[in-house]
Amino acid sequence: MSINNTFILPHPPIIVPEVGRGEEEKARKTIEGYEKVAKLIGEIKPDRIIISSPHAPIYADYINISSGVGSSGSFSNFSAPEVDMDVEYDERLVKLISDMAREKGISAGTLGRQGDELDHGVLIPLYYINKYHRDYKIVRTGVSGLPLIDHYEFGKVIQRACEEVEEKVVFIASGDLSHKLLPEGPYGYVEEGPIFDKKIGEIIESRDFSQFFKFDSKFLEAAAECGLRSFVIMAGVLDKKSVESELFSLEGPYGVGYATACFKVTGEDSRRCFGESYLKEEREKIKNTREKADAWTELARKSLETYIKKGSVLSLPEELPEELTSTRAGAFVTLYKRGELRGCIGTIEPTVPTLGEEIIQNAISAGVKDPRFPPVSESELEDLVYSVDVLSPSEPISSLEELDISRYGVIVTGEGKRGLLLPNIEGIDSVEQQVEIAKKKAGIRGKNYRLERFEVVRHK
């Protein structure tokens, strides 16, 4: 049975009267929106409720689905321990979603019983729903640090899994909006906050889920949003469905944004494949980028693709620039997937006869040996963007004043360890930060260390 109804709901504990103790009245519009949603769900009488919550167990590279027979929770963290509830998980649907995700190569599923207690992103929606309907089991899923498109694809898996069960299912995307709407609010104010909330309201009303993918990452970080990944999972659940939407409320009385909304499926619409369209656009950009690639990045790409597709190491091609065939240098190869780091491995000093061979071995290592990431799969290759940094010989320095984060990389040596950080890295704003990160990478804890600097030629 398909999911025909999805909802966006916030999760401020203060709207629970036992927690708010009168203060909840400042969020009257949100409460009224919640009541409308809860009554609708009471009329639908779903057998199953799937809730995505940004406060469920969260991982950088994995969307976790809570496992086991059930769980419980209360508002004890919000001075109302008397408000509690127990839920039963639908183990069959959990397994079905997990298995389907694995078959599709999506990093999602069950990871044991971590974070067993229900979080408030789940408790608050159920608190209101339970006024009108209690006969249900739930599936509780978190979000992750993966790109938005992975969450959309996960939503598509949920849609397909629900089509294979007989139970009536609704989906709830639990999530607040910006946390920075008011100077007197708990997190302060930034101009991006109200802009983000307004945009989410427009997306709800227009049902144009393609706009979810158009937010700039720096903008999202500044706005301090909470629920976007939940909303994108919901968009995936509604992939290729025609929908009607209603925005019940949009407000931020405490300095944090709240939206309540519903989406009702009215039929099929093959044009509403927002994830597919996004991937097509991104791959077209990558294709255009590769047409302009130089020999350095093209060599890195061919090296990794040859290794993954054929299991062999690329031989040094003919007609390469002389620098790649007759010089030696350390080099780093960095992989990006949809704007996110996907792997980075390099050598500070040359280890093989030519720079070209250095790039070949480091491209392979970046793809399959970076311990921070699983090995790159063949299906990912068309989504990868490559960067190659060729290092100049390093030189010792005696103080931080001799560093410049935009020009020099840094090598920190001490305690028998050595750490390196490349120059001109987004998010590194000072030489002090640059050195501390290099120390941390090496595992150097003390103050007795030596510094070297180097320059790079970056090929992107």
VENGI-V995721 format. One record per residue. PSI is psi in whole degrees, 0 to 359 (* if undefined). OMEGA is omega in whole degrees, -180 to 180 (* if undefined). Layout:
psi = {PSI PSI}
omega = {OMEGA OMEGA}
This chain:
psi = {132 157 114 355 128 159 146 126 139 179 52 118 332 340 355 118 323 338 313 325 46 331 341 341 339 340 41 320 320 316 318 321 319 317 321 316 313 320 320 316 324 325 324 324 59 147 333 142 122 127 125 128 131 357 3 168 129 140 155 323 25 132 113 138 126 138 177 184 338 189 177 167 167 175 32 330 350 31 28 63 342 343 105 170 156 144 154 130 148 92 326 315 323 313 319 315 316 315 318 321 317 318 328 1 25 132 79 150 200 141 42 208 27 141 49 327 139 137 166 343 341 318 318 313 317 329 314 319 322 345 334 344 132 348 80 161 162 159 125 120 151 196 188 180 3 160 159 322 328 324 322 314 324 320 321 323 316 317 312 322 318 335 344 359 159 343 152 127 141 155 134 123 102 128 137 174 225 145 10 67 337 138 325 0 171 339 5 197 138 153 336 336 299 328 316 312 318 319 319 318 318 321 318 313 325 338 22 85 350 334 338 327 357 1 136 140 323 323 315 320 318 320 343 53 165 318 3 316 324 317 324 323 315 318 321 322 329 14 132 25 139 137 153 144 156 124 109 322 152 110 170 63 338 9 2 136 140 134 140 132 159 153 125 127 129 356 196 146 98 344 340 59 72 325 317 317 320 314 321 316 316 320 330 321 317 318 315 322 317 331 339 5 146 181 330 307 328 323 319 315 311 326 310 318 319 317 316 321 324 347 19 160 130 133 150 115 158 166 32 157 148 327 326 339 345 1 163 142 155 152 146 137 127 135 139 142 114 44 354 146 133 351 148 120 142 178 134 322 158 143 351 171 330 159 322 315 327 316 320 310 325 331 317 315 320 327 328 354 358 116 348 345 154 156 144 135 163 326 342 343 321 351 2 142 140 145 136 125 120 123 139 161 140 158 140 147 161 351 163 337 341 3 156 113 335 340 318 140 168 143 128 127 130 154 30 17 162 128 147 145 131 160 167 52 131 134 348 114 353 159 329 316 319 313 318 321 320 319 315 319 323 341 25 120 327 187 1 93 163 150 142 155 158 159 162 156 117 128 122 *}
omega = {-178 170 -178 -179 174 -175 169 -180 176 -179 175 -179 -174 180 170 -173 -180 176 -175 179 178 179 -179 -178 177 179 -175 180 178 180 179 176 177 -180 179 179 -178 178 177 179 175 178 180 -177 -179 173 -177 173 175 -179 170 -177 176 178 169 179 -173 180 -178 -170 -175 175 -174 172 -178 -176 -179 -177 -179 -178 179 179 179 177 -179 178 -179 174 176 -177 -179 178 -178 178 174 177 175 177 174 -174 -179 180 176 -179 -180 178 -179 -179 180 178 -180 179 -179 -179 180 -178 -179 179 -177 178 180 -171 180 175 -172 -177 -180 179 -176 174 176 -175 -174 174 -178 178 -179 -180 -176 175 -172 -177 -178 -173 -178 166 -178 165 -176 180 176 172 -177 175 178 178 -178 -177 177 178 177 179 176 176 177 177 178 178 -177 179 -178 177 -178 179 -178 -175 175 -172 167 -180 178 173 -179 180 172 178 -179 176 -174 -176 -174 177 -179 179 -176 -177 178 -174 167 -176 179 -177 179 179 179 -178 179 -180 178 177 179 179 179 -176 -179 -177 179 -175 176 -178 177 -175 -174 176 174 -176 178 177 -180 179 179 -178 180 -180 -176 -165 -171 -177 174 -179 -179 173 178 179 177 177 -178 -179 179 175 170 -175 166 -179 174 176 -177 -178 176 -177 178 -172 -178 -178 176 -175 178 173 170 -175 176 177 -180 179 -180 180 179 177 -175 180 -177 179 -169 178 179 180 179 -180 179 179 -179 -179 175 177 180 178 179 178 -178 178 180 -175 175 -174 -177 -179 178 177 178 -179 -179 -179 -178 -179 178 -178 -176 -177 -174 -179 -178 179 -179 172 -179 -177 175 175 171 174 -176 -180 -178 -175 -174 177 178 178 170 -179 175 174 -179 178 175 176 -179 176 -179 177 179 177 178 178 178 179 -179 179 -179 -179 -180 -171 -176 177 179 178 177 180 -180 -177 -178 175 178 -179 178 -178 -172 -175 177 -174 -179 -173 170 179 177 177 -179 -178 -179 -169 -177 -180 -174 172 -172 173 179 176 177 -173 169 175 -179 178 -179 175 -175 -179 179 -179 -179 178 175 -171 -179 -176 -172 163 -177 173 179 -178 178 178 -180 -178 -178 179 -176 171 -179 178 170 179 180 179 176 -171 -178 178 178 178 179 -179 -178 179 178 177 -179 179 -179 -175 178 -174 -174 -179 -179 -178 179 -180 170 176 178 175 178 165 -174 177 -177 *}
